Amino acid sequence: MGETFRALVLDQQDKSVVGSFKTLEVEDLPEGEVLVRVKWSTLNYKDGMILNGLGRLVRTYPHVPGVDFSGEVVSSSDDRYKPGDEVVLTGWRVGEAHWGGYGQFARVKADWLVHLPNGLDGAEAMAIGTAGFTSMLAVMALEEQGVSPKQDGEVLVTGAAGGVGSVAVSILSALGYRVAASTGREETHAYLRELGAITIIDRNELTDTSKPLLTERWIGAIDSVGSTTLAHVLSEMKYHGVVSACGLAGGPDLPATVIPFLLRGVRLIGIDSVMCPYETRIKAWQRLASELPKDHLAAATTKVALSDILSWGERILKGQVKGRLLIDVQDC
């Protein structure tokens, strides 16, 4: 028998998805050039969907979920990675089409990994995780389109109490932007102000889609909700305002018209953190290491054991999770 490890394994039973913790062998892992001892992962909204069999994100069972992870290289057939190297992985449909981070070992393609950047340890990298990585890509997209802290106005962050939103608020505030944070939970107001938000917007204020244009309010926006929220935000953008859209929690439909784009020159940028080019991936992680306030990161993070992941998966779908959930994969 080879080396064994513990993992959360999803199986399909009577059209339902059931998760249980099992002991596997390293030889059971799918093919890949790099074997990693996984130390940390996270719980994202997509993870919650996968754990509960929603959205058909996983097509083949049995399956080890977990859409990101950090850890230490055990062995590698690729010269870029040596045993002992600290690495981080987000995207590439790991945890969906390929076994992911909710096991104490993972084997993946070398191109999917990046070395842990200077200034971050593995736990901090996963406290940032896919959500924080997506947040930085969204901020970078705003910058590339000319949005600047020197402009007169605020940048709106929707879904601000969630994983993407809370990191986005922190990054934007650290860069000098005036940040407005939208949330439906009053109990998170003080938390969002601690992260740097100067204005709190009730999410119910972002529901009117009856008019294609409303009063100009935002120089930029990061939207992780979609649907009617995104449509409303588009109608309130200032002339040449920019929206980075990176989530579908509210659904894929967009009940908007072309009028904000034609009459105000609004730009809508889609953020894809899955198939992100390697150079952009490296730049985003380096900026996260140097620009994200560590005290804000700690305030936005809750650490839980992998053995408790199933109950937390239900909670995140119910909107009961604040900020980032850091998963101790070795605690299983």
N, C-alpha and C positions, 0 to 999 in steps of 0.2 A: 504493500500500500504506500502511495506517495504522501506528500505533505497535505494535511487537511486544514480546513478553515471553516468559519461560520459565515453564513450569508442568509439574507432574507430572500426566499424563493417564492415567486408567484406561480400558481397553477390555476388552470381553468377547470371548474367543476359545475356541471349543469348550467352552463352559460354565465356563471358568476366567476369572479376572480377571488381566489383565496390565498392569503399570504401566510407563510410559516417559516420558522428558522430551522435551517438544516445544516448538517456537516457535510461539506463537499471536499473533493480532492482538487488540487491545483490542475491536474490533468483534465478535469471537467470543463475548464474555462475555454471560451472560444479562441480562435486563432488570433495572433497578433505578434508584433516584433518585440514588445516590451511587457515584462511582468512587473507589476507594481504591488507593493504592500500598502493597501489603502488604510489611511489613518483617519481622515476626516471627509465628510460629505455634507450635504445640506438637504433641507426639505423645501422644495419650491411648489408652487401651485400645480405645475405639471406633474410633479411627483405624486401629489395628492390624487390627481385624476388617475394616474397609472395604478396606484395602490388600490383604488376602488373600481378599477375596470371601466373607467369612463373614457369616451372619445376614441376608442379603438387605436390608441397610440402604440400599443403592443400587439403584434399579430401572431407571435410564436411563443408558446409556452413549453416547458418551464422557463422562467425568466427571472433574472436578478435585476431589480430596478435601481434607481439612483442616477440622476442625469449629470452629476458632476462629482469630482473627488480630488483630493490631494494625497500625496503619499511619497514613498521612497522606492526607487527602482531596485528590483531584486536581480533581474537579469535582462539583457537586451542584445538583440542581433543587429541593432542599428548603432553606428559609431557615435551618434549624437548623444546617446544616453549611456551612462556608466552605472554600475551598482553603487548605491548610496546617494545618487542624485535625487534631489527633491523636485517633484514635478506636480503640475496641476492640469486638470482636464475639464473643459466645458464644451458642450456642443457635440456635433458629429453623430447625433441620435444615439449616443451612449445612454443606457437606461431605457431605450425604446427598441431599437433594432439590434442592439449589441448589449451584452450584460454590462451593468454599470457599477455604481459606487456603494451599493448596500451589501457588499461582501468584503471580507478582510483581505482578499486578493482580487486583482483585475488584470486581464491581459488585453492590450489594445494596440492599435496601429501607432507607430512612432510619430506619424504626421499629426496625430490628434493631440499630442502633448506639447506643453511648453515648460521650460525650466522655471521653477519658482523664482520670481524676481527678487533682487536685493531689497530689503526693507520689509519683507513679509515672511512670516513663518506659515507652516501648512494650515494651522488652525485659523489664522487671520485670512488666508487666501480663501478658505471655504466659508468663513463668516461673510466674506464678500460674495463668493460663489457665482453661479450663473446669473443670478439677479443683479448683483453688483457689477459684474462684467457687462451685462446688457445696459445697465444705467450709464456706465462710462461710454459705451458706444453711442448711446443716445445723446449724451453731452457733446461728444466729439462731432456728431452730425450737426448739432446746432451751431457749433463753432465754425465748421466747414462752410456753413451757409451764411456766415456773417453775423450771427447773434453774439453780442458782447456785453459784459458787465457795464460798459461805458454807456450803453443805451439807456434812455429814460423809460423805465417800465419794469414789469415783473415777468418772471418765467413761472408758468403754472406747472405743477406736478399733480397728476390725477392718480388715484389709488395710492396716496402718499404714505399710508401706514403699512403697506405691504413691503415685500422684499425689494422689488425694483424701485418703488417710490421712495422708500426711506433712504436708500443709498443715494438716489438722485438728489433728494433734498440736501443731504450732507455734502455731496460733491459740489453742487451749484453754489451753496452758501459759502463753502471754502474758497471758491473761485471768485467770490465777490458779487454774485448775482443777488438781486432781490427776489426771494422765492415765495410764491403762494402755493400752499399745499391743500389739496382737496381730499376730504375723508368723510365717511358716513358715521364715524364713531367718535363721539364727543370725548370719550375717555382717553383718546390718543392726542388731543390738542396740545397738552403740555409736553408730551414726548416729541411731537413734531417741532415745536418751538425750540426745544433743546437741540434739535438737529440743525436749526438755522432758519426755519420758516418764519417769515415776518407777518404773513397773512394766512388765515385758515378759512377755507371755503367749504361749506357743506355740499356734499356731492349732489344733493337735491337741487342745488342751484344750477347744475349743469345738465338739465334734462329737456330744455325747451328746443325742439327741432322744428317748430312751426314756421320759423323765419330763417332764410338763408344767411342773413347778416344781422348781427346785433351790435351793440356798442363795442368799439374797439377797447380791448383790455390788456392783451398779452403780447410781449415781443417774441416770446417763444413758449413752447410747451413740451413736456414729456408725458405721453399718455400710455398707460399700461392697462387701460380698461376697454377701449374700443366702443363700437356700436353707437348708441345715442349720446354717450358722453363725448366721444371723439367728434361726432357731428356738431354738438353744441360748441365745443372748444374751437372748431374751425370757424364758426360764425362769429367768434369774439376775438379772433386774431387781429393784431394791428397790421397796417400796410406792410407787406413783405415779411410778415411774421412766419415763423418756422415751427412745425410740429414734428417731433420724433415719436413715431408710434411703434410700440413694441409689445403689445399684449392684446389678448382677445377674451379677457375674463367676462366682458359683457356680451360677447357673441361676435360673429364675423360680419354681420350686416352693417352697412354704413348708410343711414338715412339722410344723406347730405346731397347738395347739388354742386355744380361746378362754379357757382357764383363767387364763393370766397376766393377761388383760384384765379378767376378771370378779373374780378373787380378790385381785389385787394392784393393780388399777387402772392397769396399764401402758398407756402411750400409744405408738402407732406412727405416726410422721409420715413420709409419703412426700415426697421432695425432687425436684422437677422443675425442672431448670436450663434446659430448652429453651424453654418457653412462659412464663417468669417475667415477671410484670408489670413495666413500666418503672420504677415508683417503687421497687419492691423491688430491681430490678437496680442502680439508682443507689445506693441505700443500701448494698448489699453491696459494691460497688466502692469506695465512700468509706471504708467500714470496713476493707477490705483495705489501702487506701492508708495508713491511720493506725494500724492495730493489728497487722498482720503484721510480725514482726521481720525486717528486711532481711538480717541476718546468717544467720538461719535459712533465708531464701529462697535465698540464695546457696549455702548448704550443701546444699540439696535440689535444685539445678538442674545439669543437664549441657547444654551448648550443642553442637548438631550442625548440619551443613550440610544444606540441603534435598536436595542431591545424594546424601546417604547415607540418606535416609529409608526406603527399601525394606528394607534390612537391619535397621534399628532396628524396623521394623514387625513383623518376625518375632520379634525378641528380646522385645518387650513382651508378645506372646502367650505366650511361654515362661516368663514371670515373671522375666526376666533384667534388668529395668530397675528402678533404684532412684530414687525421687523423681520429679522433673519433667524432661522433655526439652524444651528450648527450641530451636526450629527457626529458623535464619537463612535466611529465604526468598530473600533476594537472593544468597545463596551457592549458585548452581545452575548 
